[in-house]
């Protein structure tokens, strides 16, 4: 095989360049350290903290489908408590500081949800 060293070197360079976004993401910023400001009464949230950190977007999408498509406006949490299915009237009552809560975490994780195309962005905490 002619120029075997050059071909192998080219393949190695290609693989490194092709996989570099994955390595930069893996070695980059730690997503668990977002420095968000949690509400004072976080125990009054609809579900536990671990669930909300991992599944809040899935939950909000399910809420949207339930409220708008199935006309169900009541959510029953794991502990049996009933909540109104409403971003504005349920979630944003406690999580009312967009800059310190939503935006910090979403920017740190490079996530840009489309919630605010319909909902009003909270301006400041109360």
MARTOR-128463 format. One line per 5 residues: their letters; for each residue x, y, z of N, C-alpha, C. Coordinates in pm, 1 decimal. Each point is the difference from the previous one (the first is absolute). Example, Ala and Ser with C-alpha at 12.3 -4.5 7.8 and 13.67 -1.06 7.14 Angstrom:
2
as> 1319.0:-569.0:780.0:-89.0:119.0:0.0:90.0:120.0:0.0 ~ -35.0:105.0:-72.0:82.0:119.0:6.0:-77.0:109.0:73.0 $
//
This chain:
126
xxxxx> 84.7:-116.6:0.0:-84.7:116.6:0.0:89.2:122.7:0.0 ~ -22.9:87.6:-97.3:79.2:122.2:-11.1:-46.8:102.7:102.1 ~ 94.7:73.7:56.0:-28.9:109.3:93.5:-87.9:-43.8:117.6 ~ 28.7:-115.2:56.2:-80.5:-52.6:110.1:2.7:93.5:120.5 ~ 117.1:56.8:27.8:10.5:90.8:114.8:-88.0:123.6:-21.1 $
xxxxx> -2.3:54.6:-119.0:-80.2:118.8:-28.5:-149.5:-31.5:7.0 ~ -39.4:-116.7:-49.8:-140.1:-38.8:3.1:-46.5:-19.8:144.1 ~ 79.6:-71.4:78.5:-35.5:-23.7:140.4:-3.4:131.7:77.1 ~ 97.6:86.0:-23.6:1.3:132.1:65.6:-123.9:79.5:-39.0 ~ -37.7:-2.3:-125.1:-120.4:69.7:-46.0:-126.1:-53.2:64.6 $
xxxxx> -8.2:-130.7:13.3:-117.2:-61.5:64.3:-7.8:40.2:147.1 ~ 114.0:-2.5:68.2:3.4:38.6:141.8:-42.0:145.7:15.4 ~ 52.0:89.0:-84.3:-37.1:141.8:7.1:-149.3:17.1:-27.1 ~ -52.4:-71.2:-97.5:-142.3:7.0:-31.5:-85.5:-44.6:118.8 ~ 35.9:-112.3:61.6:-76.8:-51.5:114.0:4.5:98.3:116.1 $
xxxxx> 117.4:56.8:27.3:12.1:97.5:109.8:-85.5:123.3:-28.7 ~ 8.1:54.5:-119.5:-78.9:117.8:-34.8:-149.7:-29.8:-0.9 ~ -38.3:-115.1:-51.5:-140.2:-37.9:-7.4:-61.4:-19.0:138.5 ~ 77.5:-55.3:92.2:-52.2:-28.2:133.6:24.6:112.8:100.0 ~ 68.3:105.9:-41.1:32.8:107.7:94.6:-121.3:66.5:64.6 $
xxxxx> -112.7:22.3:-68.0:-114.7:58.6:71.0:-48.6:-86.4:116.0 ~ 6.4:-131.2:-15.6:-41.8:-88.3:108.0:96.0:9.2:118.4 ~ 129.1:6.7:-26.1:97.7:9.5:108.1:-6.0:135.3:69.0 ~ -19.9:105.2:-75.9:-10.7:132.7:60.8:-123.3:5.2:89.8 ~ -110.4:-55.9:-45.4:-121.0:-4.7:81.9:18.1:-84.6:123.7 $
xxxxx> 69.5:-111.5:-13.7:22.0:-89.7:113.1:94.9:61.1:102.0 ~ 104.0:65.4:-46.1:99.7:58.0:89.6:-32.8:143.5:39.4 ~ -105.3:55.0:-55.2:-34.8:140.5:20.4:-64.4:26.0:134.0 ~ -89.1:97.7:1.3:-63.5:48.6:120.9:-84.4:-107.7:67.4 ~ 4.6:-1.3:132.4:-77.4:-94.5:77.9:-143.2:51.6:11.6 $
xxxxx> -95.9:-68.5:-59.5:-137.3:48.2:-3.5:-67.8:-3.5:135.5 ~ 54.0:-73.6:95.9:-62.8:-5.7:132.2:31.1:122.5:83.8 ~ 94.4:80.5:-39.3:37.8:121.3:74.3:-49.3:123.2:-75.2 ~ -129.1:25.3:4.4:-55.6:113.0:-73.0:-14.5:124.5:86.3 ~ 12.4:-14.0:131.9:-14.4:111.2:94.8:-136.0:66.4:-9.1 $
xxxxx> -104.3:-78.4:-25.0:-133.3:58.8:-4.1:-46.5:31.6:141.5 ~ -87.1:94.7:10.5:-56.4:38.6:129.3:-133.5:-71.6:15.1 ~ -4.9:-95.3:92.1:-122.8:-75.7:22.6:-97.3:82.3:83.7 ~ -129.7:-24.8:-15.4:-97.4:70.1:83.1:19.4:-34.6:147.4 ~ -46.5:86.8:86.5:17.3:-23.0:144.1:-71.7:-125.7:47.3 $
xxxxx> -116.5:-26.5:-54.9:-79.7:-114.6:43.0:-1.3:-106.9:-109.0 ~ 117.7:-58.1:-27.0:8.3:-97.9:-108.1:-69.3:-131.2:33.8 ~ -33.1:-23.2:127.7:-70.9:-122.2:36.7:-146.3:6.9:-41.2 ~ -46.9:116.5:-39.3:-138.3:17.0:-42.1:-13.8:-13.8:-151.2 ~ 98.0:-58.7:-64.8:-4.8:-18.7:-144.5:-91.5:-118.2:-32.1 $
xxxxx> -44.0:-7.3:-123.6:-96.0:-104.4:-36.5:58.0:-141.2:7.1 ~ 130.6:-12.4:-21.1:68.9:-128.9:13.0:134.3:24.6:69.2 ~ 72.8:-106.6:31.0:128.9:15.8:67.7:104.2:62.0:-92.8 ~ 106.5:50.9:59.8:102.0:75.5:-73.2:65.2:-84.2:-109.3 ~ 34.2:-124.7:29.7:66.7:-84.9:-98.2:-89.1:-21.6:-122.8 $
xxxxx> -128.1:-24.4:24.1:-93.3:-18.9:-110.5:-8.4:126.6:-83.7 ~ -13.0:114.7:63.9:-16.4:125.2:-72.7:125.5:35.3:-79.4 ~ 117.4:-25.9:54.1:124.2:28.1:-74.3:9.2:-84.9:-125.4 ~ -39.3:-124.1:11.2:15.9:-91.9:-112.7:-118.0:2.4:-96.9 ~ -120.6:26.0:49.0:-119.1:-23.3:-80.9:-91.3:121.1:-17.9 $
xxxxx> 43.7:121.2:38.5:-94.2:111.9:-4.1:-47.3:32.7:-141.3 ~ 83.4:-14.1:-98.6:-43.5:31.9:-136.0:-99.1:-103.4:-51.4 ~ 22.6:-126.4:32.8:-95.4:-104.5:-36.9:-133.5:24.8:69.2 ~ 6.7:37.4:127.6:-121.6:29.1:75.2:-76.1:118.1:-60.4 ~ 72.1:105.5:-37.6:-65.5:116.7:-59.9:-62.3:-34.0:-135.4 $
xxxxx> 66.1:-83.5:-77.7:-58.8:-43.6:-127.6:-125.8:-83.4:22.6 ~ 3.0:-87.1:101.7:-119.4:-78.5:32.6:-112.6:90.9:47.7 ~ 35.5:101.0:80.0:-100.2:96.2:47.3:-64.8:72.4:-117.7 ~ 81.4:41.4:-95.2:-52.8:68.7:-117.3:-100.9:-88.4:-71.7 ~ 37.7:-126.2:-21.7:-89.6:-92.4:-69.6:-127.7:-24.7:79.7 $
xxxxx> 14.4:-19.0:130.9:-117.2:-25.1:84.4:-93.7:119.4:1.6 ~ 52.9:119.1:19.4:-83.9:118.8:14.5:-61.2:44.5:-131.8 ~ 78.8:2.5:-104.9:-48.8:56.6:-125.7:-68.4:-100.8:-90.8 ~ 42.7:-123.9:3.8:-54.7:-98.4:-92.5:-105.6:-89.2:64.0 ~ 16.5:-27.1:131.1:-94.6:-89.2:67.8:-88.5:73.5:99.7 $
xxxxx> 21.0:129.7:15.7:-76.1:86.0:90.8:4.5:-47.0:144.7 ~ 107.5:-65.0:40.0:21.2:-39.3:138.8:90.5:104.2:63.5 ~ -45.1:71.3:98.0:77.3:108.3:60.0:42.1:-28.6:143.4 ~ 0.6:-127.7:38.5:41.2:-38.0:135.1:109.2:-105.3:-9.3 ~ 109.4:24.2:72.3:111.7:-95.6:6.3:3.3:-58.6:140.7 $
xxxxx> 10.1:-130.9:10.9:11.7:-65.9:129.2:144.1:-46.0:15.0 ~ 69.3:53.0:100.5:141.4:-33.5:20.5:14.4:-137.2:64.6 ~ 124.0:-44.4:15.7:27.1:-132.8:56.8:-55.8:-13.9:140.7 ~ -2.1:112.2:75.8:-51.6:-6.0:136.8:-151.7:17.2:7.8 ~ -66.5:10.3:-114.9:-144.8:7.5:-4.3:-58.1:140.2:2.9 $
xxxxx> 84.5:100.4:11.1:-47.6:138.0:3.3:-39.5:44.5:-140.4 ~ -107.5:78.0:-9.9:-48.0:47.2:-129.1:51.8:141.3:-26.0 ~ 43.7:22.0:-124.3:54.2:128.7:-42.4:-69.7:44.1:-128.5 ~ -13.1:129.1:-16.4:-53.0:53.6:-124.8:108.0:-12.5:-106.8 ~ -35.9:-49.4:-115.3:94.5:-11.8:-110.6:13.1:137.9:-63.1 $
xxxxx> 104.6:72.7:42.1:20.4:135.5:-47.9:142.8:43.8:29.3 ~ 73.5:32.9:-103.7:135.5:51.9:19.5:-5.2:131.6:74.4 ~ -87.3:89.7:-44.8:-8.3:133.7:57.8:-50.9:-2.3:144.0 ~ -102.8:-79.2:28.3:-65.7:5.4:130.5:49.4:-103.0:100.3 ~ 73.1:-99.9:-43.8:52.2:-99.8:93.7:151.4:13.4:13.1 $
xxxxx> 71.5:-20.1:-107.7:146.9:0.1:5.4:56.9:138.9:31.1 ~ -51.2:99.9:-69.8:59.0:133.2:11.7:-39.1:73.4:127.7 ~ -86.3:-60.1:82.0:-27.6:60.5:130.6:124.4:-6.3:87.7 ~ 73.7:-108.2:-6.6:123.7:-14.2:78.8:123.8:33.7:-83.0 ~ 3.3:-49.2:-122.3:115.2:20.8:-88.0:-23.2:125.7:-83.5 $
xxxxx> -5.5:113.1:67.1:-40.7:122.4:-67.8:116.0:88.9:-43.7 ~ 121.8:-42.1:21.8:114.8:79.8:-42.0:65.5:-68.7:-119.6 ~ -37.6:40.5:-117.1:46.4:-63.3:-124.5:152.0:3.9:-13.2 ~ 61.7:113.5:27.2:145.6:15.3:-18.5:78.2:-91.8:93.3 ~ -45.1:-13.2:125.0:73.4:-78.3:99.4:-37.5:-147.7:2.1 $
xxxxx> -110.7:-35.9:-61.4:-41.0:-140.0:5.9:1.8:-64.6:-137.7 ~ -95.7:33.5:-83.2:-13.7:-65.5:-131.6:121.3:27.1:-89.2 ~ 28.9:127.8:-19.1:102.4:37.6:-97.1:138.0:-51.5:37.6 ~ 38.5:8.6:128.3:132.9:-47.1:41.6:21.4:-146.6:-34.9 ~ -98.0:-81.8:30.1:14.0:-143.2:-23.2:-4.5:-32.3:-149.2 $
xxxxx> -91.0:62.4:-72.1:-11.7:-28.3:-142.6:123.5:46.4:-77.4 ~ 53.1:115.8:32.7:120.6:48.8:-68.1:119.5:-89.1:34.3 ~ 12.1:-38.1:127.9:111.4:-86.4:40.4:-2.6:-133.5:-73.1 ~ -119.2:-46.4:-35.6:-13.6:-129.0:-67.8:-24.2:12.6:-149.1 ~ 8.7:121.9:-53.0:-21.2:26.7:-142.9:-134.5:-53.4:-47.7 $
xxxxx> -103.0:27.0:78.0:-135.4:-41.5:-32.2:-84.3:126.1:-14.7 ~ -71.0:10.0:-109.7:-81.2:118.5:-25.9:-142.2:-43.4:-32.9 ~ -81.7:-23.0:104.3:-135.9:-48.9:-22.6:-89.1:107.5:-61.2 ~ -108.9:-42.7:-56.7:-91.3:90.3:-68.5:-115.8:43.7:89.1 ~ 9.8:-19.2:130.3:-108.5:35.4:92.7:-41.3:146.1:-14.4 $
xxxxx> 100.2:84.3:-19.1:-23.4:144.6:6.8:-50.7:57.0:-131.2 ~ -28.2:-84.6:-98.1:-66.9:50.4:-119.4:-148.4:23.0:29.3 ~ -54.7:-72.1:98.2:-140.0:18.7:38.4:-14.0:64.8:137.3 ~ 86.8:-37.6:93.3:-11.9:47.5:137.7:80.1:127.5:20.3 ~ -42.7:80.5:95.2:68.0:124.8:32.4:117.9:-30.5:91.6 $
xxxxx> 117.3:51.2:-32.7:118.9:-20.8:82.2:-16.5:77.5:130.1 ~ 17.0:-66.6:115.3:-6.2:72.8:126.8:112.0:102.6:7.1 ~ -30.7:120.5:44.1:99.8:106.7:-0.7:90.1:-3.6:122.4 ~ -54.7:-11.9:119.6:81.3:-4.5:121.4:-68.3:-83.2:105.3 ~ 80.3:-43.9:97.5:-56.9:-72.2:113.1:-79.0:94.2:88.7 $
x> -95.5:-57.5:70.9:-84.1:81.5:89.2:64.8:14.3:134.8 $
//
